[in-house]
Amino acid sequence: MRDSFQRLLMMAGPEIRALNAQAELGEVCAPERNQSSHLLRHFLERFFRNETASRSGDAKTRLVQIAFATGLPPMIVAMYLWPVYHRLPGWPPGSTRIGLPPYWEQINHHFFFVMYSFVALGLATVFEWDLFFPDLLDQFVLTTLPVPAGRLFAARVCAIAILIGGFLIDANWMAPLILPLATDPPKLMPFVAAQAASTLCGGLFAAAFVLAVQSSLLAIFGERLFKRISLALQGMLVAVLVMLLLLFPVLSGATPALLQSGNRWILAFPPFWFLGMYQRILEGTSALPIFSTLTEIALGATAAAIGVTVAAYPVAYLRRVRQLVEGPPARSLRSELSMPVQRLLHRTMLRRPGMRAVFHFIGKTLARVARYRIYLVMYCGVGLSLVVSSVLRLNVTHSHLKFAYSADGIRTAIGIVAFWVIAGLRTALGSAGNRQGLWVWNFVQGNPPKFEHLLERARATRLWVLMWGIFATCVVLGVLHRVAPAELGGAQSIAAQIVAAFGTCLLLVDTLFMKSARVPFSGEAETEEENPGFTVLRYVTVFPLVLWLDLHLERLMEMGPKQLGAVIVVAVVAHLWLRKKSHEHLRLYSDQLEMDEGMEELPNALRLRV
């Protein structure tokens, strides 16, 4: 058991045994399962065996990694609470307090666990958004089998319930093991009951609310209209949830004043509902009246969210199945607003046919395939939440919450938007796709292509990414300038911000797409995925560096025209050097011998007989 668990964490394959050892194990008896259990296992595996969650399709490994990643933050916070509740005399230096923290500081500690459960379950439900309802694979494969439609529906509902229940327990089971030892509560059983009830109820409300919103919109408007707002709604939910977690330090500082102010607006903030439940269970009848009110709202809102989900989901399910049978309406992907821009690009930067083919292939594929756009939704949602949390400042004055805006936060917003938009596009364009269509590119350009063709691919891809990166950065910058302080309104500051936006996007595209030689959306499905911890570490190290450089160089450019010109020269030199390195990589790639792409010969790929 220990070896199997270790192999699971290390993403290793099963142990290879000799034939004699396998014979000694005896005959393997497969467990008998009925039709419903097979369907349930199928739907549960699909939640993790998809390109968004795992390119290699190793559902078991991905499930264990997600489980540990979800439950780890509350456990770490619980461990760090031990020195807070067990202060030594004279430590930390200058501190005179001995004993338990003040009452409202303890409430803020409880608030974190409630907030984390709320955000974690909301994000998990949004991430699995598209898998809660049937798709074409389910409709044209499962419905052809001798399986009653009611059994399919029941199996999917059970799979959703198990998924949400598993995430709910996983996000909250580690912290209660450590919190009693870390905080030494005077009443152990009420403390454990309050911790469990409030976090579980908060996470359940978040998951039920997201599913209720999706089911209601789908049941009311149908699949066609729902698709138009689905991605925008997902991105907004991700941004709001991540922003709540990032703004927790600010919210925790304002919590005492807000809860004691009597302001009715705090009754509309869901995390406060479940904080009230926490304190009501913990303190009993001695709790503040506001906590009793919040507890009643929490119970009523959770019951309402579950009730709306139960009522709307069957209707949405039937409408989704009907739409899959009827098929989507024919629609043109050509936009009249984009035609002048395309003509201008064709006459300037897209003169060669190869560049036009790659450029338009990227846009049409993203407009046609939703699973690629989900990467952009997640990345842009995280970026938007970081922008809001860095720009927005909350101040409590006379029991009223007032908003302020940080000048340095607006400066760093340029780097935040540019980084997350371009990183999201890199992830989407490098995704494993349908490689059967690669024969067209190999037939026209060769395998590997000549250097000129590779250069056309790279230039078209970078141009597409650069255009959207600059567009998104300038739009956010324009919106933020409506609330920017007066110090950012001068001509020199505006010029510095424009140069920073263009320079940051250009250098990020040069860096992230330096070794991009493949056609977008044709990356290979990796047999062994990189450990997610190393991926997160890469972002944690690179992203702060981008923000630090962006902030300090922007301040430098605001000092005068000479500093502005010097930064422009440095950016141009860095761009030329990165472009030279990219050309060297592309030339080395084109000089290789003919590669085996794992594809069939052209006649077989076309299903022709010679």
Salt bridges, closest charged atoms under 4 A:
GLU15 OE1 - ARG7 NH1 3.89
GLU45 OE1 - ARG49 NH2 3.46
GLU51 OE1 - ARG371 NE 2.76
GLU105 OE2 - HIS109 NE2 3.88
ASP135 OD2 - ARG46 NH2 2.76
ASP138 OD1 - ARG46 NH1 2.96
ASP138 OD2 - ARG156 NH2 2.64
ASP184 OD2 - HIS86 NE2 2.51
GLU223 OE2 - LYS227 NZ 3.94
GLU223 OE1 - ARG320 NE 3.47
GLU326 OE2 - ARG322 NE 3.02
ASP408 OD1 - ARG411 NH1 2.59
ASP408 OD2 - ARG555 NH2 2.45
GLU456 OE2 - ARG352 NE 2.34
GLU487 OE1 - ARG411 NH2 3.39
ASP510 OD2 - HIS575 ND1 2.47
GLU524 OE2 - ARG518 NH2 3.35
GLU529 OE1 - ARG62 NH2 2.42
GLU530 OE2 - ARG538 NH2 2.73
GLU558 OE1 - ARG411 NH2 3.12
GLU597 OE1 - ARG435 NH2 3.03
GLU597 OE1 - ARG518 NH1 3.41
GLU600 OE1 - ARG607 NH1 3.38
